Amino acid sequence: MSTPFRVVIACGGTGGHLFPGLAVAETLKQRGHEILLIVSEKSIDSIALKAHPEFRAEKLPSIGMPSVLSPAFVRFLRRSWESLGHCRDVYRRFRPSAVLGMGGFTSTAPLLAGRMQKLPTFIHESNAIPGRANKLAAKFVTKVLLGFGACAPYFEGKPYAVTGTPVRKNLGGAIPREEALAALKLDPARKTLLVMGGSQGAAGLNQAIFKCAPLWVDQPVQIIHLTGDRDDRLAAANYQREHLLHYVAPFHHKMEEVYSAADLVISRAGASSLSELSQFGLPSILVPYPYATDDHQTANAKVFIEAGAAELVQEAKMAPDSFGLLVTNLLTNDRRREQMAAAARAILPHDAAGNVADEVEKAVQEAQTR
């Protein structure tokens, strides 16, 4: 075990940055290190941090980078300069030994401040195509940590390690299928389809699933549908009308239950969702969010497709007849699903939070012995 030290983790702005960052923070704290979180002023960060009073946190007034031709670019530069000054003040008091940025422009100023102090600095890129902030930050960090090995060519010439994307610590592990289904009041004799739209971009996927529902009426199928913020009542009414056994909620806080109950998953292709599908070894049909930056969800999905872990369907091509048949064929083909599950389990590094923590500890130890 390494000598305890202090780490800054910049992880605010979106759940895809925040929750992996919290997972790494928890792992480093368990190893005896002191953590300072740097987050954005967004409500998602404030709400999530209420559940983690054990961590100190600082908020930055950072914003996404607009086009250099936009009038907003001047405001972006001003707030970035303010953020850099704030980080330097915080570091003088906290005295970190390393800085980890989980992506987004909330990470840029903390990483630059760390670089100016000659500290080991890292970015973590969850997706198969990197975001603009990480492309910029990669120019001055010590090492790039990747969720997908397929992302490495975008950082050519930069030291990197494929760590996987950390999953939330409160996720838990698999539980017996019968126990999970009982908790959701579902039938163990039926095949269970899990649909996850997520909070962003769920509406299009939800509507496509509603159109397919009549095709499953005569099948021994039941549905768990996590609709996101707005469609839960509509989904429940839709399944009641079709007499389909179902569990519907905007979100479910015990995700180990829905993952353990599922025989097949229909999901967006965000990096965190894919990491969880890999951890639980679940076969899936991936429907990338069509408006994701640089279409990075399609790139993420292709990693799973090429490994044989999933099927890929674009949202615009979710015709009810063909998509409904694809779902039915997979649910009735146990061998195919078992093969997909094994591929999903093997595709990504597990204990990603531990892998990231290992990289940080190794770099700090090297810096201390110079």
C-alpha positions in Angstrom: 0.0 0.0 0.0 1.4 3.4 -0.9 2.0 6.3 1.5 -1.2 8.3 1.9 -1.4 11.5 -0.3 -3.9 14.0 -1.6 -5.7 13.8 -4.9 -7.9 16.3 -6.8 -10.6 14.7 -8.9 -12.4 17.0 -11.3 -15.6 15.2 -12.3 -18.6 17.6 -12.5 -21.1 18.6 -15.2 -22.7 15.3 -16.2 -23.5 12.0 -14.6 -21.1 10.3 -17.1 -18.2 12.3 -15.5 -19.5 12.6 -11.9 -20.4 9.0 -11.0 -17.2 7.4 -12.4 -15.2 10.1 -10.5 -17.0 9.4 -7.3 -16.2 5.6 -7.7 -12.5 6.4 -8.1 -12.7 8.8 -5.1 -14.3 6.1 -2.9 -11.6 3.6 -4.0 -8.7 6.0 -3.2 -10.3 7.0 0.1 -10.5 3.3 1.1 -6.8 3.1 0.4 -6.1 5.9 2.8 -5.8 8.9 0.5 -7.4 12.3 1.0 -9.7 13.5 -1.9 -10.9 16.9 -3.0 -13.6 16.9 -5.6 -13.9 19.7 -8.1 -17.4 19.9 -9.6 -19.6 22.3 -11.6 -22.3 24.6 -10.4 -25.0 22.3 -12.0 -27.7 20.9 -9.8 -26.8 17.3 -10.7 -23.5 17.7 -8.9 -25.0 19.3 -5.8 -27.7 16.6 -5.5 -25.2 13.7 -5.9 -22.7 15.2 -3.4 -25.3 15.3 -0.6 -24.9 11.5 -0.5 -21.1 11.9 -0.1 -20.5 14.2 2.8 -17.2 12.5 3.4 -15.6 14.4 0.5 -14.5 18.0 0.4 -15.8 19.7 -2.8 -15.1 22.9 -4.7 -17.4 24.4 -7.4 -16.1 26.0 -10.6 -17.9 28.5 -12.8 -16.8 26.6 -15.9 -18.9 26.3 -19.1 -18.7 24.3 -22.3 -16.5 25.8 -25.0 -18.5 27.5 -27.8 -17.3 28.2 -31.3 -14.4 30.6 -31.4 -16.6 32.8 -33.6 -19.4 32.9 -31.1 -19.8 36.0 -28.9 -20.0 33.5 -26.0 -16.4 32.6 -26.5 -15.2 35.7 -24.7 -17.3 34.7 -21.6 -15.9 31.2 -21.9 -12.3 32.5 -21.7 -13.1 34.8 -18.8 -14.7 32.0 -16.7 -11.9 29.6 -17.6 -9.4 32.2 -16.3 -11.4 32.6 -13.1 -11.5 28.8 -12.7 -7.7 28.5 -13.2 -7.1 31.2 -10.6 -9.5 29.5 -8.2 -7.8 26.1 -8.6 -4.4 27.6 -7.9 -5.7 29.1 -4.7 -7.3 25.8 -3.7 -4.1 23.9 -4.5 -2.0 26.2 -2.3 -4.2 25.2 0.6 -4.9 21.5 -0.2 -1.4 20.7 -1.6 -2.4 17.7 -3.9 0.1 15.2 -5.2 -2.0 14.4 -8.4 -4.9 15.6 -10.4 -7.4 13.4 -12.2 -9.9 14.9 -14.7 -12.9 12.7 -15.7 -13.8 14.8 -18.8 -15.7 17.9 -19.7 -14.6 21.5 -19.3 -14.9 21.3 -15.5 -11.7 19.3 -15.8 -9.6 21.6 -17.9 -8.7 24.3 -15.4 -7.9 21.9 -12.6 -5.6 19.9 -14.9 -3.8 23.0 -16.2 -3.3 24.2 -12.6 -1.9 20.8 -11.7 0.4 20.9 -14.7 1.7 24.3 -13.7 2.7 22.8 -10.4 4.4 19.9 -12.1 2.1 17.3 -10.6 1.1 14.0 -12.2 -2.0 14.7 -14.2 -4.5 12.3 -15.8 -7.6 12.5 -18.0 -10.1 9.6 -18.1 -12.0 9.2 -21.4 -15.0 6.9 -21.1 -16.1 6.9 -24.8 -14.7 5.4 -27.9 -14.4 8.9 -29.4 -13.0 11.5 -27.1 -14.8 14.8 -26.2 -13.4 18.2 -27.0 -12.3 18.9 -23.5 -10.2 15.7 -23.3 -8.7 16.3 -26.7 -7.5 19.7 -25.4 -6.4 18.5 -22.0 -4.4 15.6 -23.5 -1.9 18.0 -24.8 -0.6 18.8 -21.3 -1.5 15.8 -19.0 0.9 13.1 -17.9 -1.2 10.1 -19.0 -4.5 9.3 -20.7 -6.8 6.6 -19.1 -9.3 5.0 -21.4 -12.6 3.2 -21.1 -12.2 1.6 -24.5 -9.0 0.6 -26.2 -10.5 1.7 -29.5 -10.1 5.3 -28.3 -6.2 5.1 -28.2 -5.6 6.2 -31.8 -7.1 9.6 -31.0 -4.3 10.2 -28.5 -1.4 9.1 -30.7 2.0 9.5 -29.1 0.5 10.0 -25.6 1.1 7.5 -22.8 -2.1 5.7 -22.1 -3.7 2.8 -20.1 -7.0 1.0 -20.8 -8.6 1.0 -17.3 -12.3 0.6 -18.2 -14.9 3.1 -17.0 -15.6 3.0 -13.2 -19.1 2.1 -12.2 -20.9 3.5 -9.2 -19.9 1.8 -5.9 -23.5 1.5 -4.7 -24.4 -0.7 -7.8 -23.8 -3.9 -5.9 -23.4 -7.3 -7.5 -25.7 -9.8 -9.1 -28.4 -11.3 -6.9 -30.4 -14.5 -7.5 -32.8 -14.1 -10.4 -35.8 -15.3 -8.5 -35.1 -12.8 -5.7 -34.7 -9.9 -8.1 -38.0 -10.8 -9.9 -39.8 -11.1 -6.6 -38.6 -7.6 -5.6 -40.1 -6.3 -8.9 -43.3 -8.4 -8.6 -42.6 -10.2 -11.8 -43.0 -13.8 -13.0 -39.9 -16.1 -12.9 -41.5 -18.3 -15.6 -41.3 -15.5 -18.2 -38.4 -14.1 -20.1 -37.6 -10.5 -18.9 -36.8 -7.6 -21.2 -35.1 -4.6 -19.6 -35.4 -1.3 -21.5 -33.2 1.6 -20.3 -33.6 4.9 -22.0 -31.8 7.1 -19.5 -32.6 10.7 -18.5 -31.3 12.0 -21.8 -32.8 11.1 -25.2 -35.2 8.6 -23.8 -38.4 9.7 -25.6 -37.5 8.4 -29.1 -36.5 5.0 -27.7 -39.6 4.8 -25.5 -42.0 5.5 -28.3 -40.4 2.9 -30.5 -40.8 0.3 -27.7 -44.4 1.2 -27.2 -45.1 0.5 -30.9 -43.5 -2.9 -30.6 -45.4 -3.9 -27.5 -48.5 -5.4 -29.3 -46.1 -7.9 -31.0 -45.2 -9.4 -27.6 -48.7 -9.9 -26.3 -48.8 -13.6 -27.1 -45.2 -14.2 -26.0 -44.1 -15.4 -22.5 -42.4 -12.0 -22.1 -42.5 -9.3 -19.3 -40.9 -5.9 -19.4 -38.9 -3.8 -17.0 -38.9 -0.3 -18.5 -36.9 2.6 -16.9 -38.3 5.4 -18.9 -36.4 8.5 -17.7 -38.1 11.6 -16.4 -41.4 11.9 -18.3 -42.8 8.7 -19.9 -43.4 6.4 -16.9 -47.2 6.9 -16.7 -47.5 6.6 -20.5 -45.5 3.4 -20.5 -47.5 1.9 -17.7 -50.8 2.7 -19.4 -49.4 1.3 -22.7 -48.5 -2.1 -21.1 -51.7 -2.3 -19.1 -53.7 -1.8 -22.3 -51.8 -4.7 -24.0 -52.0 -6.9 -20.9 -48.2 -7.2 -20.7 -46.7 -7.9 -17.3 -44.4 -5.0 -16.4 -42.4 -3.0 -14.0 -42.2 0.7 -15.0 -40.3 3.5 -13.2 -38.5 6.7 -14.3 -35.3 5.3 -12.6 -34.6 2.4 -10.2 -32.1 3.0 -7.4 -31.3 -0.7 -6.9 -30.0 -1.4 -10.4 -28.6 -4.8 -9.3 -32.2 -5.9 -9.1 -33.1 -5.0 -12.7 -29.8 -6.3 -14.1 -30.2 -9.6 -12.2 -33.8 -10.0 -13.4 -33.0 -9.3 -17.1 -32.6 -11.9 -19.8 -32.1 -9.2 -22.5 -31.4 -5.5 -22.4 -32.4 -2.7 -24.8 -30.2 0.3 -24.0 -28.6 3.5 -25.2 -24.8 3.1 -25.7 -23.4 5.5 -23.1 -20.1 4.4 -21.6 -21.4 4.0 -18.1 -24.3 1.9 -19.2 -22.1 -0.4 -21.3 -19.7 -0.8 -18.4 -22.5 -2.0 -16.2 -23.8 -4.4 -18.9 -20.3 -5.8 -19.1 -20.0 -6.1 -15.3 -23.3 -8.0 -15.1 -22.6 -10.0 -18.3 -25.8 -9.1 -20.1 -26.7 -9.6 -23.8 -28.1 -6.4 -25.3 -29.6 -4.6 -28.2 -28.0 -1.1 -28.4 -29.8 1.9 -29.8 -27.4 4.8 -29.7 -28.7 8.2 -28.9 -28.7 9.8 -32.4 -27.8 13.3 -31.2 -24.7 12.4 -29.2 -21.6 14.5 -29.9 -19.6 13.1 -32.8 -22.1 10.1 -32.7 -19.8 8.7 -30.0 -22.5 6.3 -28.8 -22.5 4.5 -32.1 -18.7 4.1 -31.8 -19.2 2.8 -28.3 -21.8 0.3 -29.5 -19.5 -1.0 -32.3 -17.0 -2.2 -29.7 -19.7 -4.5 -28.3 -21.0 -5.5 -31.7 -17.6 -6.5 -33.0 -17.0 -8.6 -29.8 -20.4 -10.4 -30.3 -21.9 -9.0 -27.2 -24.7 -7.0 -28.7 -26.9 -6.2 -31.7 -26.9 -2.6 -33.1 -30.1 -0.9 -34.2 -30.3 2.8 -35.1 -33.3 4.5 -33.7 -34.5 5.7 -37.1 -34.6 2.1 -38.2 -36.6 0.7 -35.3 -39.6 -0.5 -37.4 -41.9 -2.3 -35.1 -42.2 -5.6 -37.1 -38.5 -6.1 -37.6 -37.4 -4.9 -34.2 -40.1 -6.8 -32.4 -39.0 -10.0 -34.3 -35.3 -9.4 -33.3 -36.3 -9.1 -29.6 -38.5 -12.3 -29.8 -35.7 -14.3 -31.6 -33.1 -13.3 -29.0 -35.4 -14.1 -26.1 -36.2 -17.5 -27.5 -32.6 -18.4 -28.3 -30.9 -19.2 -25.0 -27.6 -20.3 -26.5 -27.2 -17.1 -28.5 -27.9 -15.0 -25.4 -25.4 -17.0 -23.4 -22.7 -16.4 -26.0 -23.5 -12.6 -26.0 -23.4 -12.6 -22.2 -20.0 -14.2 -22.1 -18.7 -11.8 -24.7 -20.1 -8.8 -22.7 -18.5 -10.0 -19.5 -15.1 -10.3 -21.2 -15.0 -7.2 -23.3 -14.1 -4.5 -20.7 -11.7 -4.5 -17.8 -13.4 -5.0 -14.5 -12.6 -3.1 -11.3 -12.0 0.0 -13.4 -12.0 2.3 -10.3 -9.2 0.2 -8.9 -7.3 0.3 -12.2 -7.5 4.1 -12.2 -6.4 4.3 -8.6 -3.5 2.0 -9.4 -2.3 4.4 -12.2 -2.6 7.4 -9.9 -0.7 5.7 -7.0 2.1 4.5 -9.4 2.6 8.0 -10.8 2.7 9.7 -7.4 5.2 7.0 -6.1 7.4 7.7 -9.2 7.2 11.4 -8.7 8.2 11.1 -5.0 11.3 9.0 -5.7 12.7 11.4 -8.3 
